[in-house]
Amino acid sequence: MNLYFSTKDFAVDGQHYEGFPILVDASGAVVEVALLFFVDDLLNRGGARDLKTWAAYGRHMYDYFGYLEQRLAWDHIPAEGSGQLSPLAAYVRWCDTDVRNAPGYVNDKRATIERFYEWAKRVGRIDELPFTRSEVISSSADGVLAHASATRGRRSASNLHLPENDDDVPDMVLSRGQIDAAFEHATNPTHRAVLHLSLNAGLRAEELATFPMKYVVDTSRLSPKVKTVPVTLDPKDMHTKNDKKRTVRLSVRCMNLLWQYREAVRPRLRARAKGGPADSGVLLLTRFGVPFVADGFVSPMARLGKRAGFHIHPHMLRHTFATHTLASLEDLKRAGRLRSSPLVVLKRLLGHSKTTNTERYLHLLDSIEDVYGTRYQAEIDELALGYLNEAEKK
């Protein structure tokens, strides 16, 4: 299963749409039922014509149909009492227990897929839905449906909804020893680049997938005194949260590795995509020579984790960066070298809109104090010093 986004040549009823999601199966055929759903739900309903909504729909349906491709038919709805799981129920369980997606992320994907099934029933593609809904009462922001609304009232909830707690950061933060082990087992150059970029800058998955290769520079002419390089993430060049610009820093070691990847590895990968879409200019490419979708890092990181002996998920790398960086900033604060609040500095690096979102990392600090003097910690300390200099100039 592959996910593509249309060029400006794609048209519906004479109107052209660039960036529209299109699923293509392993045989090279367009998944027609998904395309028809996209047209009806994204183009015929108001407020769903922005590119980020299209991309999210595409990623969610790509993940689901990719899961089903070797397993089940999407329209196989077993009768109640048959002892069989519906394809959607099996998928939700797989995301939760095998892939170990965060519950909120699973619920986001499930909600899109349920819209697809509701559409399929309306247009006569299926007779029954693979899920049920029940009315529940949300009495406060602490209730089961607090993630959806903090207001009182009755809500319709899917029987496949996974409980979530927005106040919890997953307790999956890599220790310093685990980080070293992950690098040791990451023999694929693309996976190594993902690790370095994630653990140096705390990028979100969509930011990793769209990180431009033009941001990577040759550091060979820099002074040996230069330890970190500033990089401005500009929404004009890539996807960022809420389309906000922010500046992060990469260690010289990380930038050197990315430069080697850009110059030696990427051209070989890109050559495999001959006859495919034009080069988008993003840095990281799949083994087929095309850009990753945002969800495309989940499986490679899960396989890497199995080799290393512990679970790894792309968003865990962001949490790891945040926790280790906060620890280093706290050390600088205690030493009297940082006048600003460590949380305020970290908030800016992560692109959070509220400091309360960043405070969630405080309770994770104790989980990383296992190994001292690792190469990664040295990099983080150098990055923190770079951020210290920036903070003191403001």
C-alpha positions in Angstrom: 0.0 0.0 0.0 1.3 3.4 -0.9 0.0 6.9 -0.2 0.5 9.7 -2.8 -0.6 13.3 -2.8 -1.9 14.7 -6.1 -0.2 17.3 -8.3 -2.2 20.2 -9.6 -3.3 18.1 -12.6 -5.7 16.1 -10.4 -9.3 17.4 -11.1 -12.8 16.6 -9.9 -15.6 18.0 -12.1 -13.2 20.4 -13.7 -11.8 21.8 -10.4 -8.1 21.1 -9.8 -6.8 20.0 -6.4 -3.1 19.7 -5.5 -2.1 17.7 -2.4 -5.2 15.4 -2.5 -4.6 12.0 -0.9 -4.7 8.9 -3.2 -4.1 5.3 -2.0 -2.5 2.8 -4.4 -2.4 -0.9 -3.5 0.5 -3.4 -4.0 -0.7 -4.1 -7.6 -0.4 -0.4 -8.6 -4.2 0.1 -8.7 -5.9 3.1 -7.1 -8.0 2.1 -4.1 -11.2 3.4 -5.6 -13.4 3.1 -2.5 -11.0 5.2 -0.5 -10.7 7.8 -3.2 -14.5 8.1 -3.5 -14.7 8.6 0.3 -12.0 11.3 0.2 -13.9 13.2 -2.5 -17.3 13.0 -0.7 -16.0 13.7 2.8 -13.2 16.2 2.1 -14.5 18.1 -0.9 -18.3 18.0 -0.3 -18.2 19.1 3.3 -17.2 22.6 4.4 -14.1 23.2 6.5 -12.2 20.1 5.3 -10.3 21.6 2.4 -7.1 22.4 4.1 -4.0 20.4 3.2 -3.3 19.2 6.7 -6.8 17.7 7.1 -6.3 16.0 3.7 -2.9 14.7 4.8 -4.3 13.4 8.1 -7.1 11.5 6.3 -4.6 10.1 3.9 -2.2 8.9 6.6 -5.0 7.3 8.7 -6.6 5.5 5.7 -3.1 4.4 4.4 -2.3 2.9 7.8 -5.6 1.0 7.9 -5.6 -0.3 4.4 -1.9 -1.2 4.6 -2.8 -3.2 7.7 -5.7 -4.9 5.9 -3.8 -5.6 2.7 -2.3 -8.9 3.8 -5.0 -9.8 6.3 -8.7 -8.9 5.9 -11.2 -7.3 3.5 -12.3 -3.9 4.7 -16.0 -4.8 4.0 -16.0 -8.1 5.9 -18.3 -7.4 8.8 -18.7 -10.6 10.8 -22.1 -11.3 12.3 -22.6 -10.6 16.0 -22.0 -13.8 18.0 -19.8 -15.3 15.3 -16.7 -15.2 17.5 -14.8 -13.1 14.9 -13.3 -9.6 15.3 -14.3 -7.0 12.8 -11.4 -5.7 10.7 -11.6 -2.3 12.5 -11.6 -3.9 16.0 -8.6 -6.1 15.0 -6.8 -3.0 13.7 -7.4 -1.0 16.9 -6.1 -3.8 19.0 -3.0 -4.1 16.7 -2.3 -0.4 17.0 -2.7 -0.6 20.8 -0.9 -3.8 21.7 1.5 -4.5 18.9 2.6 -1.1 17.6 1.8 0.5 20.9 0.5 3.8 19.5 -0.6 6.3 22.1 -4.3 5.9 22.8 -5.1 9.4 21.6 -3.4 8.7 18.3 -5.3 5.4 17.9 -8.5 7.2 18.6 -7.7 9.9 15.9 -7.1 7.2 13.3 -10.2 5.2 14.4 -12.4 8.3 14.2 -11.4 8.8 10.6 -11.9 5.2 9.7 -15.3 5.2 11.4 -16.3 8.1 9.2 -15.3 6.0 6.2 -17.5 3.1 7.3 -20.5 5.5 8.0 -20.0 6.8 4.5 -19.8 3.3 3.1 -23.1 2.4 4.8 -24.8 5.5 3.5 -23.8 4.8 -0.1 -24.8 1.1 0.1 -21.3 -0.4 0.2 -22.0 -2.3 3.4 -25.1 -3.2 5.4 -23.7 -3.0 8.9 -21.1 -0.9 10.7 -18.1 -2.7 12.4 -18.6 -0.7 15.6 -21.4 0.5 17.8 -22.1 3.8 19.6 -23.5 4.4 23.0 -24.5 7.5 24.8 -22.3 8.4 27.8 -22.5 11.3 30.2 -19.4 13.5 30.6 -19.8 15.3 33.9 -16.4 17.1 34.2 -13.1 17.6 32.6 -11.9 14.5 34.5 -14.4 12.2 32.9 -13.9 9.5 30.3 -14.5 11.9 27.4 -12.5 14.8 28.8 -10.2 14.6 25.8 -13.1 15.6 23.6 -14.8 18.2 25.7 -14.6 19.6 29.2 -18.3 20.6 29.2 -21.1 18.7 30.8 -23.5 16.8 28.6 -24.3 13.6 26.8 -21.8 12.2 24.2 -21.9 9.5 21.7 -18.9 7.2 22.1 -17.6 4.3 20.0 -17.3 0.9 21.6 -13.7 0.9 20.1 -12.7 4.1 21.9 -9.5 3.7 23.9 -9.4 5.5 27.3 -6.8 8.3 27.4 -5.5 10.7 29.9 -4.2 14.0 28.4 -2.2 14.8 31.5 0.0 11.7 31.1 3.2 11.7 29.0 3.9 8.1 28.0 6.4 6.7 30.4 8.4 5.6 27.4 11.5 7.8 27.6 14.8 6.3 26.6 17.6 6.2 29.2 21.1 7.2 28.2 22.1 3.6 28.0 19.2 2.8 25.8 20.1 5.7 23.5 23.6 4.3 23.0 22.1 0.8 22.3 19.7 2.2 19.8 22.5 3.9 17.9 24.5 0.7 18.0 21.8 -1.4 16.4 20.8 1.3 13.8 22.7 0.0 10.9 20.4 1.5 8.2 21.7 5.0 7.4 18.2 6.5 7.1 17.2 5.1 10.5 20.4 6.5 12.0 19.6 9.9 10.5 16.1 9.7 12.0 17.5 8.9 15.4 20.1 11.8 15.3 17.6 14.4 14.1 14.9 13.3 16.5 17.1 13.2 19.5 18.9 16.4 18.7 15.9 18.6 17.9 12.8 16.8 19.3 10.9 17.0 15.9 7.4 15.7 15.5 6.8 13.0 12.9 5.4 15.4 10.3 8.4 17.7 10.8 10.8 14.8 10.3 9.0 13.7 7.2 9.2 17.2 5.6 12.6 18.4 6.9 14.2 20.0 3.9 17.7 18.8 2.7 18.6 22.5 2.2 18.7 22.9 5.9 21.7 20.5 6.1 25.0 22.3 5.8 28.7 21.3 5.5 30.3 22.0 8.8 33.9 21.2 7.8 34.9 24.9 7.5 33.5 25.8 10.9 35.8 26.7 13.7 36.5 23.8 16.1 35.0 26.0 18.8 31.6 25.8 17.2 29.7 22.9 18.8 26.1 23.5 17.6 24.4 24.8 14.5 21.1 26.8 14.6 18.4 25.6 12.2 15.2 27.6 11.7 12.1 25.5 11.0 10.1 27.6 8.6 6.5 26.6 7.7 7.2 27.9 4.2 9.6 25.0 3.8 8.1 22.2 5.9 5.2 21.2 8.1 5.4 22.7 11.7 2.8 22.7 14.5 0.3 25.4 13.9 2.5 26.7 11.0 4.7 28.4 13.5 8.4 29.2 12.9 10.9 28.2 15.5 14.7 27.7 15.8 16.4 24.6 17.1 20.0 23.6 17.3 21.8 20.5 16.0 25.2 19.3 17.3 28.0 19.5 14.8 28.2 15.7 15.0 24.6 15.4 14.1 24.9 17.9 11.2 27.9 16.0 9.9 26.0 12.8 9.8 23.1 14.4 8.0 25.5 16.0 5.5 27.0 12.6 4.7 23.5 11.2 4.4 22.5 14.0 2.0 25.6 13.7 -0.1 26.2 9.9 -0.2 23.0 8.0 0.7 20.1 10.1 -0.5 21.2 10.3 -4.2 21.3 6.4 -4.3 17.9 6.2 -2.7 16.5 8.9 -5.0 17.7 7.0 -8.1 15.3 4.2 -7.2 12.3 6.5 -7.8 13.0 7.1 -11.5 9.7 7.7 -13.3 8.0 8.6 -10.0 7.0 12.0 -8.7 9.5 15.0 -8.9 12.0 15.3 -6.1 10.3 17.2 -3.2 13.6 18.3 -1.6 12.9 16.6 1.7 16.0 15.0 3.4 14.8 11.6 4.5 13.7 9.1 1.8 12.3 5.5 2.0 14.1 2.6 0.5 11.9 3.3 -2.6 13.4 6.7 -2.9 10.3 8.7 -2.0 9.5 10.8 1.0 8.1 9.2 4.2 4.5 9.9 5.3 4.3 11.1 8.9 3.3 7.6 10.1 6.1 6.0 8.0 8.7 6.0 10.8 6.6 3.8 13.2 7.5 0.4 11.7 11.2 1.1 11.2 11.6 2.3 14.7 9.6 -0.7 16.1 11.9 -3.1 14.2 14.9 -1.2 15.6 13.5 -1.5 19.1 13.1 -5.3 18.7 16.8 -5.6 17.8 17.9 -3.4 20.6 15.6 -5.2 23.1 13.2 -2.4 24.1 10.3 -0.5 22.6 11.0 2.5 20.3 8.3 4.8 18.8 9.0 8.0 16.9 7.2 10.2 19.4 9.1 8.6 22.2 12.3 10.2 20.7 10.7 13.6 21.0 9.8 12.9 24.7 13.4 11.6 25.2 14.9 14.8 23.7 12.6 16.9 25.9 13.4 15.1 29.1 17.2 15.0 28.7 17.3 18.6 27.5 15.2 19.7 30.5 17.7 17.9 32.8 20.6 19.7 31.3 18.9 23.1 31.5 18.0 22.4 35.1 21.7 21.7 35.8 22.6 25.1 34.2 19.9 26.8 36.3 21.3 25.3 39.5 24.8 26.3 38.6 23.6 29.9 38.2 24.4 30.0 34.5 20.8 30.2 33.2 18.6 33.1 34.4 15.6 32.1 32.3 13.2 29.3 33.3 14.3 25.9 31.9 10.6 25.2 31.1 10.3 28.4 29.1 13.3 27.6 27.1 12.1 24.0 26.5 8.6 25.2 25.6 10.1 27.3 22.8 12.2 24.4 21.5 9.2 22.0 21.4 6.9 24.6 19.8 4.4 24.2 22.7 1.7 26.9 23.0 1.4 26.6 26.8 4.0 26.0 29.5 1.6 23.6 31.2 2.2 21.2 28.2 5.9 21.3 28.9 5.6 20.8 32.7 4.6 17.2 32.0 8.2 16.3 31.5 9.3 17.2 35.1 8.1 13.9 36.5 10.2 12.0 34.0 13.6 13.4 35.0 14.3 10.6 37.5 13.8 7.9 34.8 16.9 8.9 32.9 19.5 9.1 35.6 21.1 5.8 34.8 24.4 6.4 32.9 26.6 9.4 33.0 29.1 10.7 30.5 27.5 9.2 27.4 28.2 10.8 24.0 24.5 11.7 23.7 24.5 13.5 27.0 27.6 15.4 25.9 25.7 16.5 22.8 22.7 17.6 24.8 24.8 19.6 27.2 26.4 21.4 24.2 23.0 22.1 22.8 21.8 23.4 26.1 24.7 25.8 26.3 23.8 27.0 22.8 20.2 27.6 24.0 21.6 29.3 27.1 23.5 31.9 25.0 20.3 32.5 22.9 18.1 32.9 26.0 20.5 35.4 27.7 20.5 37.6 24.6 16.7 38.0 24.7 
